[in-house]
């Protein structure tokens, strides 16, 4: 089991920044991929970014490339998502998730943190 706890959401104006944190516990994460997803009201949950814990490879959805950066701190077992140049369309509940690097299913999820961007 992997437990994930998100924090760092809030209300900001367009153009401002937020940094989300995802604290992970329960397993050694060297064989895991940690990702961020978001879900706006009335919409499906969408992939935002991911990072391979061991080799630090990353991937982003096109709409956040150049604005969001995912990283991890192995000492704190925490994954961060730095979000710059926020837009109203970034408003959503943001979820942290984990999967084994050999698995395609995101099996572990946090409770989510709300990000609201006003215009």
Steps between C-alpha positions, in 0.01 A plus 500: 500500500604856427339785688490840333412836656472814287532857618562846360180579318327834530344799327724716282460753223585416143872526432603412852666180624432214739706202607320177579657233720431128516642323803537126445541223755461126538734363235845560362427718200796409282277273288210743474379775274324793668253707304271799529148498363226762509126501484289806427130506596295291260806369319707184505822467694791579267870430510723803568855380563703207628849423623686171517641492851821317413617659174315835529348479153195722471199543276242777472169556331534756222293771668744536791834458323726795574285609797497201738802314633488170686787402729570285801697513823615151588599601852147613579323243279312789346406591146443863408316667217604859443226678308589834344295726278176354630190544286130480592481175301746346746228516766438145624548256781855367468577143595828323559521136389753218498555189293770239472734577210403158357127568528275721289233538768518786749411302811562752775338841534504791737195690618558800274565869546298780341660758272287796397630763259301820465512720191 
